[in-house]
Amino acid sequence: MRSVFLTIALVLCSAPVLSARERINFSNDWKFCLGDPAAAETIQFSDAGWRRLNLPHDWSVEFDFSKDNAGRNAWLPGGIGWYRKSFDIPAEDHGQRFELQFDGAYRHTEVWVNGRSLGIQYDGYTSFYFDITSHIRFGKKNTIAVRVDNSDTPNCRWFSGSGIYRHVWLTKTAPIHVENWGTFITTPEITKDTATVKIVTEVKGSTDACKLETVLLNAQGDEVAKIVSAGADVVEQTALVESPRLWSVDDPYLYSMISRVKVGDKVMDEYQTPFGIRSIRFDGEKGFFLNGENMKLKGVCLHHDMGTVGAAVPLRMWERRLQYLKDLGCNAIRTAHNPMAPEFMDLCDRMGFLVMDEFVDKWEHQIRPNADPLNDPKFAEPNFSKEWKKNFEQTIRRDRNHPSVIIWSVGNENYPAGSEKQSEGLERYCNFVRSIDPTRPVVSGMERGKDKDPSEKVDDILRSTQHMDLIGMNYGEQWVKRIGHRKPGKAFVSTESYVYYNSTEYKRWDLVEKSPWFDVLENDFNTGLFLWSGTRYLGEVSKSKAWPRIHGGSSALLDMASFKSINGYFYESLWSDRPVVSVAVYDEKTPPKPFRGWGSPERRMNWNFKNGESLNLVTFTNCEFVELYLNGRRIGTQKLSDFPNRIMNWYDIDYEPGVLKVVGLRDGKAVCEHQLVTAGAPARLQLKADAKTVEPNGIVHVEVQVQDAVGNPVRHQESVLSFEVDGAEVLGLDHGVMTAELSFLEKRVRPTNEGRCLCILRAGTQPGQIELQVKAEGLEATTLIVEVKE
């Protein structure tokens, strides 16, 4: 028998009882210093001269680009930075428990409270937290000090950012409380009439006098089930939900669960967990099933940065980017190659994306021949071996209730298939993940390795993937059919794929003009793919000769400003359910093939050329037929089935100014069209905001397009835009294809790209108006107003 009466006395008499936990956003009012001053962790240290700021914060993007920095980090610096924050905890809160959580800090982050070190988090992407109760001075001023060390750059193969680039939270609870990330909800049995919901809840400080009251609510807040159980350290419960509404990519319906820990009638803690009711199944012959429906993963890989704002990405910017991907037909995201911010995962739940949740890139450093020390870093975290179990477990616990998460990934391109180290690592890491969550398959983005006899290659793949729950591989689509003939009993997932070109079984760089998506469609047991990449991203510029390029993902579906690329139009035609058609012009008569498969032909969407110039065109569509018109004359009709790769080319079209139009037909009827119009000289600016009203501190995206006198977009020549704003700050200007010659620090002037530019605004703290004025030489200034409301 535990000391029930002593515990109750401590809780009920020594301190007031909480009716519910308090979770406080601790991201505002910090002080920052770039450098490594001595004794900055102490209470006595004077930070009077430090800069005041709010988190999230990425100091790397606050510098100009320099060749002295690494292209891997987008030519931006790392360094060492300190953050400090003072806060008060009332004396009457003595007896309560306090927890400090960091959603992400890059990297080697050490945290002190009142001069006492709480520990170091080495990995820069994993969320982590500390119990700081014993370090608090109740009734007095308290000081948090955080040292972030990103000085050993480059230490990542893409742009990492630097600093506390995600939110910080302070949570106050009673000593008896639900553990952080301490609920685990599964829905093992679902029928049309009922869904069985199994719940495991970890309660800290539970006593025999405790009880756990679990209430399930629908999206409208109505109670749909309630279970009350006796207290224990781990409480297992089962509930039945009548007429369940299932979570899906088309209907991302969410329930929520309230976990109330009580002693008698007093509520000691109240913990809320959103969840979805859904089933997933991976079949060795038919692929992936969501809620019993066979479907393909139309996925992309995404990094954690957002161009001009770096790694400190406001939620609204993620929402815009994900919506643009969803509009293309995308339904799945691979978090390449690390855990994303918690709010990103929430968005995937709410917006209906399926997620491959990846924990890490490299397990250990791999020696690369002829490495450039400035641009070919030790990709692996040197402390991975001492920290991986904690990091994997924390991410699983944090993300396991997200219905969007359907696959765990333990790494990326560590060793090629068939190698001893690859098999050893997969066995170790996959088994560990299954021990925590057996409800989802575990894979790794396995390196394809060198070219060899296809039969031997498939032997290697099957040898290593015996430790995975699926056959997961980067750039391995060319062996899918041969793998299927072996009847491996597991579904295949293309963890990383080219966007435009493909390989052959015998040679990686054959550059076949056929999207890997067709390998998905032609093989039932291929569940889908994750394209490299969904958007252009900062960094991964591997050689100094690449200056001034600052970005990777040259064949991405969206550019860095999240504008749709021509490859985006291509995948919209492959993935979208609605009828679509588009037309573009090849830059060269015979498009050259790039050396690497991540490229694609250069194409443009404008109709301003020389009279009589002979042009080649490309059309992307999901319609049966396409008709091509020039100034109202039908030039020709082509049938989609005549183009197995869905790349419909039109050759030797003589240019004349006017309107080039393509029309998509189904069942003989026109169902969609797209046109390019010869534009006149720049005459005016179109400003389009994604919100008419925002809350204080809210984000507004304003897309600017240069137009001619009659409103046609001017895409064939560029203008230099200047921006003036009142009532907001300019977070960044981005025209989609930035270079090191254009500093992120310049937030008043930006040239266009294809006649367009994105202005990202953050509203002020008070209600009022945002007034944005945009000018260009020779054009009348254009003003846009956005209301800022409570």
C-alpha positions in Angstrom: 0.0 0.0 0.0 1.4 3.4 -1.0 1.4 6.4 1.3 -2.0 7.5 0.1 -2.8 9.9 3.0 0.6 11.6 2.9 0.4 12.2 -0.9 -3.1 13.6 -0.6 -2.0 15.8 2.2 0.8 17.2 0.2 -1.4 17.8 -2.8 -4.5 19.2 -1.1 -2.9 21.1 1.8 0.5 22.3 0.8 -0.6 24.1 -2.4 -3.8 25.0 -4.2 -5.3 22.3 -6.4 -5.2 23.0 -10.1 -8.5 22.6 -11.9 -6.5 22.1 -15.1 -3.0 22.4 -16.3 -1.7 25.7 -17.6 0.3 25.6 -20.8 2.0 29.0 -21.4 3.5 30.1 -24.7 7.0 31.0 -23.4 8.2 32.3 -26.8 8.0 36.1 -26.1 10.4 38.5 -24.5 13.8 36.8 -24.7 17.2 38.4 -24.9 19.7 37.3 -27.4 23.5 37.6 -27.9 25.4 36.1 -30.8 28.7 35.1 -29.3 29.9 33.1 -26.3 30.3 35.3 -23.3 31.6 33.8 -20.2 29.2 33.0 -17.2 26.1 33.9 -19.3 24.3 31.0 -17.6 24.5 32.6 -14.1 21.8 34.6 -12.4 24.2 37.5 -11.8 25.2 37.9 -15.4 24.2 41.2 -16.9 22.3 40.9 -20.2 21.3 44.6 -20.3 22.9 45.2 -23.7 21.5 42.1 -25.3 18.9 42.3 -28.1 15.3 41.7 -27.2 13.3 39.4 -29.5 10.5 36.9 -29.7 10.9 33.2 -30.7 11.0 31.4 -33.0 14.3 32.9 -34.1 16.8 31.9 -36.8 20.0 34.0 -36.6 21.5 32.5 -39.8 19.1 34.4 -42.1 20.0 37.6 -40.4 23.3 37.7 -42.3 24.4 38.4 -45.9 25.5 35.4 -48.0 29.2 34.8 -48.2 31.5 32.5 -50.1 33.3 32.0 -46.8 30.3 30.1 -45.5 29.2 26.6 -46.7 27.0 26.2 -49.7 25.4 23.3 -47.7 24.1 25.9 -45.4 23.0 28.2 -48.3 26.2 30.3 -47.8 24.9 31.5 -44.4 26.8 31.3 -41.1 26.3 29.2 -38.0 28.0 30.3 -34.7 27.2 30.2 -31.0 24.3 32.1 -29.6 22.9 32.7 -26.1 19.3 33.3 -25.1 18.1 34.5 -21.7 14.7 35.0 -20.2 13.5 36.2 -16.8 10.2 35.1 -15.3 8.4 35.1 -12.0 6.6 32.1 -10.3 4.3 33.1 -7.4 5.1 31.8 -4.0 1.7 30.2 -3.8 2.6 27.9 -6.7 5.1 26.0 -4.5 4.1 22.4 -4.7 3.1 22.6 -8.3 5.2 21.0 -11.1 6.8 22.9 -13.9 8.0 21.7 -17.3 10.0 23.6 -19.9 9.6 22.3 -23.5 11.6 23.3 -26.6 9.9 22.3 -29.9 13.3 22.7 -31.7 16.7 24.4 -31.3 19.6 24.0 -33.6 21.9 22.6 -32.2 23.9 21.3 -29.2 21.5 23.1 -26.9 22.3 23.4 -23.2 19.7 24.8 -20.9 20.2 26.4 -17.4 17.6 27.5 -14.9 18.9 29.8 -12.2 22.5 28.8 -13.0 21.9 25.0 -12.8 22.3 23.0 -16.0 19.4 20.8 -17.0 21.3 19.0 -19.7 22.2 19.1 -23.4 20.1 18.2 -26.4 22.5 17.5 -29.2 20.2 16.8 -32.1 18.8 20.0 -33.5 15.4 18.8 -34.8 13.9 16.7 -31.9 11.5 18.3 -29.5 12.7 18.0 -25.8 11.7 19.1 -22.3 12.9 19.2 -18.8 11.2 19.1 -15.4 12.4 22.4 -13.8 10.4 22.2 -10.6 13.4 21.7 -8.3 15.3 24.6 -9.9 12.6 27.2 -9.5 12.8 30.0 -6.9 9.2 30.5 -5.9 8.3 34.1 -5.2 11.5 35.4 -6.8 12.8 36.2 -10.2 14.0 33.2 -12.2 16.3 33.1 -15.1 16.5 30.7 -18.1 19.8 30.7 -20.1 20.2 28.7 -23.3 23.4 28.2 -25.2 23.0 27.0 -28.8 26.1 25.9 -30.6 26.0 25.6 -34.3 29.6 26.7 -34.8 30.8 23.4 -36.4 29.3 24.2 -39.8 28.5 22.6 -42.1 27.1 19.8 -40.1 24.0 19.1 -42.2 23.6 18.5 -45.9 21.0 21.2 -46.2 20.3 24.5 -44.5 19.7 23.9 -40.8 19.1 27.4 -39.5 20.6 28.4 -36.1 19.0 29.2 -32.7 15.7 28.5 -31.0 13.8 28.3 -34.2 10.6 26.8 -32.9 8.3 27.6 -29.9 9.1 27.2 -26.2 6.4 26.3 -23.7 6.1 26.3 -19.9 3.6 23.9 -18.5 2.3 24.0 -14.9 0.5 21.0 -13.4 -0.2 19.4 -10.0 2.2 16.7 -8.8 -0.5 14.2 -10.0 -0.8 14.7 -13.7 -0.8 13.0 -17.1 2.8 12.7 -18.4 3.8 14.9 -21.3 2.9 13.0 -24.5 1.6 10.4 -22.1 -1.5 9.3 -24.0 -1.6 6.7 -26.8 -4.8 6.3 -28.7 -5.4 3.6 -31.3 -8.5 2.5 -33.2 -8.0 -1.3 -33.8 -11.6 -2.2 -34.8 -13.8 0.0 -37.0 -17.1 -0.9 -38.6 -19.8 1.3 -40.1 -21.7 1.3 -36.8 -19.0 1.5 -34.1 -15.3 2.1 -33.6 -13.3 0.6 -30.8 -10.9 3.2 -29.3 -8.1 1.9 -27.1 -6.4 4.4 -24.8 -3.3 4.0 -22.7 -2.6 6.9 -20.3 0.5 7.4 -18.2 -0.2 9.2 -14.9 2.6 10.7 -12.9 2.2 10.5 -9.1 -0.9 8.4 -9.2 -2.2 7.0 -5.9 -4.9 4.6 -4.9 -7.2 7.6 -4.3 -6.9 8.7 -7.9 -9.3 8.0 -10.8 -8.9 8.7 -14.5 -12.0 10.1 -16.2 -11.6 10.0 -20.0 -14.1 11.8 -22.2 -14.2 11.6 -26.0 -15.6 14.5 -27.9 -16.5 14.9 -31.6 -15.4 17.9 -33.6 -18.4 19.9 -32.4 -17.5 19.4 -28.8 -20.3 16.9 -28.1 -19.5 14.0 -25.8 -19.5 10.6 -27.6 -18.0 8.3 -24.9 -16.9 8.4 -21.3 -14.8 6.0 -19.2 -13.8 6.2 -15.6 -11.0 4.0 -14.2 -9.2 3.6 -11.0 -5.9 5.4 -10.8 -2.6 3.7 -11.7 0.7 4.6 -13.2 -0.5 3.3 -16.6 -4.2 3.1 -17.2 -5.6 1.1 -20.1 -9.1 1.9 -21.3 -11.5 1.0 -24.1 -14.3 3.1 -25.5 -16.9 2.5 -28.2 -17.8 5.4 -30.5 -21.1 5.0 -32.3 -21.5 5.9 -36.0 -17.9 7.0 -36.3 -16.8 9.6 -38.8 -13.5 8.4 -40.2 -10.4 10.6 -40.7 -9.3 10.6 -44.4 -7.4 12.8 -46.8 -10.7 14.1 -48.2 -12.5 14.4 -44.9 -9.8 14.9 -42.1 -12.3 14.7 -39.3 -10.8 15.0 -35.8 -12.1 13.9 -32.4 -10.5 15.0 -29.1 -10.0 13.2 -25.8 -10.0 14.9 -22.4 -8.1 13.0 -19.7 -9.1 14.2 -16.2 -7.1 13.0 -13.2 -9.2 13.3 -10.1 -8.8 12.8 -6.4 -12.4 12.7 -5.1 -14.2 15.4 -6.9 -11.2 17.6 -7.3 -9.6 17.8 -10.8 -5.9 17.5 -10.5 -5.1 17.6 -14.2 -6.8 17.9 -17.5 -4.9 16.8 -20.6 -6.3 17.1 -24.1 -5.4 14.9 -27.1 -6.7 15.3 -30.6 -7.0 12.1 -32.6 -8.7 10.6 -35.6 -10.5 7.4 -36.2 -9.0 5.6 -39.1 -7.5 2.3 -40.2 -4.4 1.7 -42.3 -3.2 -1.5 -43.9 -0.2 -2.3 -46.2 -0.8 -5.3 -48.4 2.0 -7.2 -50.1 0.1 -7.5 -53.3 -2.4 -4.6 -53.4 -0.4 -1.8 -51.6 -1.9 0.7 -49.2 -5.5 0.9 -47.8 -6.9 3.7 -45.8 -10.2 2.9 -44.1 -10.4 -0.2 -46.3 -10.0 1.8 -49.5 -7.1 1.1 -51.8 -5.2 4.3 -52.6 -1.8 5.5 -53.8 0.5 7.9 -51.9 1.0 11.0 -54.0 3.8 12.3 -51.8 6.6 14.8 -51.7 9.6 15.3 -49.5 9.8 18.6 -47.6 12.6 20.3 -45.6 11.9 22.4 -42.6 12.8 25.8 -44.0 10.7 28.4 -45.9 13.2 30.4 -48.0 13.6 34.0 -46.9 12.4 33.3 -43.3 14.8 30.4 -42.9 13.9 27.8 -40.2 11.7 30.0 -38.1 8.5 29.4 -40.1 5.2 31.0 -39.0 2.3 28.5 -39.1 0.4 30.4 -41.7 3.2 30.1 -44.1 3.1 26.3 -43.7 -0.6 26.3 -44.2 -0.3 28.2 -47.5 2.4 25.9 -48.8 0.5 22.8 -47.9 -2.7 24.1 -49.4 -0.8 24.8 -52.7 0.5 21.2 -52.6 -3.0 19.8 -51.9 -4.3 21.8 -54.8 -2.0 19.8 -57.1 -3.4 16.5 -55.8 -0.6 15.8 -53.3 -1.8 13.7 -50.3 1.4 12.6 -48.5 4.4 14.2 -47.0 7.8 12.8 -46.0 9.4 14.9 -43.3 12.8 14.9 -44.9 14.9 14.1 -43.0 13.9 14.9 -39.4 10.9 15.6 -37.2 9.0 18.7 -38.1 7.4 21.3 -35.8 4.4 20.1 -33.8 2.2 22.6 -35.4 3.2 21.2 -38.8 2.0 17.8 -37.8 -1.3 19.3 -36.5 -1.7 20.9 -40.0 -1.3 17.6 -41.7 -4.0 16.2 -39.5 -6.4 19.1 -40.2 -5.7 19.3 -43.9 -5.7 15.6 -44.7 -2.1 14.6 -45.5 -0.6 11.2 -44.9 2.9 11.4 -43.3 6.1 9.4 -43.3 7.6 10.7 -40.0 11.3 10.6 -40.3 13.6 10.7 -37.3 17.1 11.4 -38.7 19.2 11.6 -41.8 22.5 9.8 -41.1 23.3 7.3 -38.3 27.1 7.8 -38.5 29.7 9.7 -40.6 30.5 8.1 -43.9 33.8 8.8 -45.6 33.3 10.2 -49.1 36.1 10.2 -51.6 37.5 13.6 -52.7 35.3 15.4 -50.2 35.3 19.2 -50.1 35.6 20.0 -46.4 33.7 23.2 -46.7 30.7 21.6 -48.5 30.8 17.9 -47.7 30.3 17.8 -43.9 29.9 15.0 -41.5 26.3 14.7 -42.1 25.7 12.6 -39.0 25.3 14.1 -35.5 28.5 13.0 -33.7 26.5 12.3 -30.5 23.9 10.2 -32.3 24.9 6.9 -30.6 24.4 8.3 -27.1 21.1 10.1 -27.9 19.2 8.2 -30.6 17.0 6.1 -28.3 15.8 9.1 -26.4 15.2 11.1 -29.6 13.4 8.3 -31.4 11.2 7.7 -28.4 10.4 11.3 -27.8 9.3 11.8 -31.4 7.2 8.7 -31.4 5.5 9.7 -28.1 4.9 13.3 -29.5 3.5 12.2 -32.8 1.9 8.8 -32.3 -1.7 10.1 -31.9 -1.6 12.0 -35.2 -3.9 10.1 -37.6 -1.8 11.6 -40.4 1.3 9.6 -39.4 1.2 6.2 -41.2 4.9 5.3 -41.5 7.9 5.8 -39.2 11.3 6.2 -40.9 14.5 5.5 -39.0 16.9 7.2 -41.4 17.9 8.2 -44.8 20.6 6.9 -47.3 22.9 5.4 -44.7 24.3 2.5 -46.5 23.4 0.7 -49.7 21.1 -2.3 -49.9 22.8 -5.6 -49.0 25.6 -4.0 -47.0 26.2 -5.4 -43.5 26.0 -2.0 -41.8 22.7 -1.2 -43.5 21.2 -4.5 -42.3 22.6 -4.2 -38.8 21.3 -0.6 -38.4 17.8 -1.5 -39.7 17.5 -4.4 -37.4 18.5 -2.3 -34.4 16.5 0.8 -35.1 13.4 -0.8 -36.6 13.0 -3.2 -33.7 13.3 -0.4 -31.2 10.6 1.7 -32.9 8.3 -1.4 -33.0 8.8 -1.9 -29.3 7.2 1.6 -28.7 4.6 1.6 -31.5 3.7 -1.6 -33.2 0.7 -0.1 -35.0 2.6 1.5 -37.9 5.2 0.1 -40.3 8.9 1.1 -39.9 11.1 1.8 -42.9 14.2 3.7 -43.9 15.0 5.7 -47.0 17.6 3.2 -48.1 20.4 4.3 -50.5 20.2 2.7 -53.9 23.9 1.9 -54.2 26.0 1.4 -57.3 24.7 -0.1 -60.5 25.0 -3.9 -60.8 23.2 -6.9 -62.3 19.5 -6.4 -61.5 19.1 -9.8 -60.0 21.9 -9.2 -57.6 20.5 -5.8 -56.8 17.1 -7.3 -55.9 18.8 -9.9 -53.8 20.5 -7.0 -51.9 17.3 -5.1 -51.5 15.4 -8.0 -50.1 18.2 -8.9 -47.8 18.2 -5.5 -46.1 14.5 -4.9 -46.2 13.7 -8.0 -44.3 14.2 -5.8 -41.2 11.7 -3.3 -42.5 7.9 -3.7 -42.5 7.8 -2.3 -46.1 10.3 -2.4 -48.9 11.4 1.2 -48.7 14.0 2.6 -51.0 15.2 5.9 -52.5 15.3 6.0 -56.3 14.6 2.2 -56.7 11.5 2.3 -58.8 13.3 0.6 -61.7 13.5 -2.6 -59.8 9.9 -2.7 -58.5 8.6 -5.1 -61.2 11.4 -7.5 -60.7 10.9 -7.3 -56.9 7.2 -8.0 -57.4 8.0 -11.2 -59.3 9.8 -12.5 -56.2 6.5 -12.2 -54.2 8.2 -10.7 -51.1 5.0 -10.5 -49.1 5.5 -6.8 -48.4 4.3 -3.6 -50.0 6.9 -1.3 -51.7 7.1 2.4 -51.0 9.3 4.8 -53.0 10.7 6.8 -50.1 12.4 9.2 -52.5 11.9 9.7 -56.3 12.9 11.9 -59.2 10.2 14.2 -60.4 10.7 14.1 -64.2 13.3 11.5 -65.3 13.7 7.8 -64.4 16.5 5.2 -64.5 16.7 1.8 -66.0 17.5 -1.4 -64.2 21.0 -1.4 -65.4 22.0 2.3 -65.3 21.0 5.1 -62.9 21.8 8.0 -65.2 20.0 6.7 -68.3 17.5 9.6 -67.8 14.4 8.0 -69.2 11.8 10.7 -69.9 9.1 8.9 -67.8 8.0 9.9 -64.3 8.6 7.3 -61.5 4.8 7.8 -60.9 4.2 5.3 -63.6 6.1 2.7 -61.7 3.5 3.3 -58.9 0.6 2.9 -61.3 1.9 -0.2 -63.1 2.6 -2.1 -59.9 -0.2 -2.7 -57.4 2.0 -3.5 -54.5 3.8 -0.1 -54.9 2.0 2.0 -52.4 3.2 5.3 -53.8 6.2 7.7 -53.9 7.7 10.8 -52.3 9.1 13.1 -54.9 12.4 15.0 -54.4 11.1 17.5 -53.8 7.9 19.2 -53.0 9.4 22.7 -52.9 12.8 24.3 -53.5 14.7 24.6 -50.3 17.7 26.4 -48.9 21.1 24.7 -49.0 22.4 21.4 -50.3 24.7 23.3 -52.6 27.6 20.9 -52.6 30.4 22.7 -54.4 31.8 26.2 -54.2 31.6 26.6 -58.0 27.8 26.6 -57.6 27.8 30.2 -56.2 25.5 32.2 -56.3 22.9 29.4 -56.2 21.5 29.0 -52.6 18.9 26.4 -53.1 18.3 22.7 -53.9 15.2 21.0 -55.4 15.6 22.3 -58.9 12.7 20.1 -60.2 10.4 20.8 -57.3 6.6 21.2 -57.7 6.7 24.6 -56.0 9.5 27.2 -55.9 10.7 28.8 -52.7 7.9 31.3 -52.7 5.4 28.4 -53.1 4.5 29.5 -56.6 3.6 26.5 -58.8 6.4 25.4 -61.1 5.9 23.9 -64.5 6.6 20.5 -62.9 3.8 21.4 -60.6 1.5 21.6 -63.6 2.8 18.2 -64.7 1.9 16.5 -61.5 -1.4 18.3 -61.2 -2.2 16.5 -64.5 -1.1 13.2 -63.0 -2.7 13.5 -59.5 -5.7 15.9 -59.7 -9.2 14.5 -59.9 -10.5 17.6 -61.7 -9.9 18.1 -65.4 -6.7 20.2 -66.0 -4.7 21.2 -69.0 -1.6 23.5 -69.4 0.8 24.6 -72.1 4.5 25.7 -71.9 7.2 26.5 -74.3 10.6 24.8 -74.3 13.5 27.1 -73.9 15.5 25.2 -76.6 14.3 23.5 -79.8 15.9 20.2 -78.5 15.9 20.3 -74.7 19.2 19.1 -73.4 19.2 16.4 -70.8 20.9 17.4 -67.5 23.7 15.2 -66.1 21.7 14.3 -63.0 18.2 13.0 -62.8 16.9 15.7 -60.5 16.6 18.2 -63.3 14.1 18.7 -66.0 13.9 20.6 -69.3 13.7 24.4 -69.1 10.3 25.6 -70.1 8.4 28.8 -69.7 4.8 30.0 -69.6 4.8 33.2 -71.7 4.0 34.0 -75.3 6.5 36.8 -76.2 8.9 35.6 -78.9 10.2 36.7 -82.4 7.7 36.7 -85.3 8.1 33.5 -87.3 10.3 31.8 -84.7 9.7 28.0 -84.6 8.9 26.7 -81.2 8.3 23.4 -79.5 5.5 23.2 -76.9 4.5 20.8 -74.1 1.1 20.1 -72.8 0.1 18.4 -69.5 -3.4 17.1 -69.1 -5.6 14.4 -67.7 -8.2 14.8 -70.5 -8.7 12.4 -73.4 -7.8 14.9 -76.1 -6.2 18.3 -76.3 -6.8 20.9 -79.0 -4.2 23.6 -79.7 -5.4 27.0 -80.9 -3.4 30.1 -82.0 -5.4 33.3 -82.3 -8.6 31.3 -82.7 -7.3 28.9 -85.4 -7.1 25.3 -84.4 -3.5 24.1 -85.0 -4.1 20.5 -84.2 -5.6 17.9 -81.9 -3.7 15.2 -80.0 -4.8 12.2 -78.0 -3.4 11.6 -74.6 -3.1 7.8 -75.0 -0.6 8.5 -77.8 1.8 9.8 -75.1 2.5 7.0 -72.5 4.6 9.3 -70.4 1.9 11.9 -70.4 4.3 14.5 -71.9 2.4 15.7 -74.9 4.8 17.6 -77.3 3.9 19.9 -80.2 6.7 20.5 -82.6 7.6 23.4 -85.0 4.9 25.8 -84.1 5.5 29.2 -85.8 5.2 32.0 -83.4 2.8 34.9 -84.0 1.7 37.3 -81.3 -1.7 36.9 -79.7 -3.3 34.1 -77.8 -2.0 30.5 -77.6 -4.7 28.3 -76.1 -5.1 24.6 -75.2 -8.4 23.0 -74.6 -9.0 19.7 -72.8 -11.8 17.5 -74.0 -13.6 14.6 -72.3 -16.3 12.7 -74.1 -16.0 15.2 -76.9 -16.8 18.2 -74.7 -14.4 21.0 -73.7 -13.9 20.7 -69.9 -10.9 22.9 -69.2 -8.5 25.3 -70.9 -5.2 27.2 -70.4 -3.8 30.1 -72.4 -0.6 32.1 -72.9 -1.1 35.7 -74.1 1.4 38.0 -75.7 1.9 40.7 -73.1 2.5 44.4 -73.8 4.8 46.6 -71.8 4.5 46.7 -68.0 1.8 49.1 -67.1 0.4 48.2 -63.7 0.7 46.0 -60.6 -1.8 43.5 -59.3 -1.7 42.9 -55.6 -3.4 39.8 -54.2 -3.5 39.1 -50.5 -4.5 35.8 -49.0 -6.6 37.5 -46.3 -8.7 40.6 -46.0 -8.5 40.6 -42.2 -5.9 39.2 -39.8 -5.4 39.1 -36.0 -2.7 41.1 -34.4 0.7 39.4 -35.2 -1.0 37.5 -38.0 0.7 36.7 -41.3 -0.5 37.9 -44.7 1.0 36.8 -48.0 0.7 39.3 -50.9 1.4 38.1 -54.4 2.4 40.8 -56.8 2.1 40.3 -60.5 3.2 42.9 -63.2 0.5 43.3 -65.8 0.2 45.1 -69.1 -2.4 47.8 -69.8 -5.2 45.3 -70.4 -4.4 43.1 -67.4 -2.3 40.4 -69.1 0.6 39.0 -66.9 4.0 40.2 -68.0 6.2 37.2 -67.6 8.9 37.8 -70.3 10.6 40.8 -68.7 11.4 41.8 -65.1 10.7 44.9 -63.0 12.3 46.1 -59.8 9.6 46.5 -57.1 9.8 48.7 -54.0 7.7 48.0 -51.0 6.5 50.4 -48.3 4.3 49.2 -45.4 2.5 50.8 -42.5 1.0 48.7 -39.6 3.1 45.6 -40.2 6.6 44.5 -40.8 7.9 42.8 -43.9 9.1 39.3 -42.9 10.6 38.7 -46.3 10.4 39.3 -50.0 10.7 36.2 -52.3 10.4 35.9 -56.0 10.9 32.1 -56.0 14.4 31.6 -57.3 16.6 33.5 -54.9 20.4 33.7 -55.3 23.2 34.8 -53.0 23.4 38.1 -54.8 20.0 39.1 -53.2 20.2 39.3 -49.5 17.3 38.2 -47.3 18.0 41.3 -45.3 16.7 43.5 -48.1 13.0 43.9 -47.3 12.2 47.0 -49.3 13.3 46.2 -52.9 13.1 43.0 -54.9 13.2 42.2 -58.6 10.4 40.1 -60.1 10.8 36.6 -61.5 8.4 35.9 -64.3 6.9 39.2 -63.4 5.9 38.2 -59.9 7.0 38.5 -56.3 5.8 37.5 -52.9 5.7 39.9 -49.9 5.3 38.3 -46.5 3.8 40.6 -43.8 3.4 40.2 -40.1 0.7 42.5 -38.6 1.4 44.7 -35.6 0.3 44.0 -32.1 -2.7 46.4 -32.1 -6.0 46.5 -34.2 -5.9 48.8 -37.1 -4.9 48.6 -40.8 -2.0 47.3 -42.8 -1.3 49.5 -45.7 1.1 48.1 -48.3 2.3 50.2 -51.2 4.2 48.7 -54.1 6.0 50.7 -56.8 8.0 50.0 -59.9 9.8 52.4 -62.2 7.4 53.8 -64.8 4.4 52.2 -63.1 1.8 53.8 -60.9 2.0 52.9 -57.2 -0.5 50.3 -56.1 -1.9 50.1 -52.5 -3.5 47.3 -50.7 -5.3 47.5 -47.3 -5.7 44.6 -44.8 -7.7 45.0 -41.6 -6.1 44.0 -38.3 -8.9 42.9 -35.9 -9.0 41.4 -32.4 
